[in-house]
Amino acid sequence: MKAAELRSKSPAELQQELASLLKAHFSLRMQKATQQLNNTSQLGKVRRDIARVRTLLAEKARGKA
């Protein structure tokens, strides 16, 4: 997911995106714990996407304040 795509979204849409990413992250962690995860690089990608979304939410919150 690119930051440019995320910047065009509203804060409500970003919150939805964050919730889905957190669910995906949890699912990947459980797969890793049960040794069912083949591509472990997915964990890092999802973590970086979560960080991007949280950063943009903070920027938008600062912009309104």
QUIMOKA-V22545 format. One record per run of one state. SS is the DSSP state (alpha for helix, beta for strand, coil for the rest). FROM is the first residue (numbers start at 1). TO is the last residue. Records with the same first field share a line. If there is no record, write none. Layout:
SS=FROM-TO + FROM-TO
//
This chain:
coil=1-2 + 8-10 + 34-40 + 65-65
alpha=3-7 + 11-33 + 41-64
//
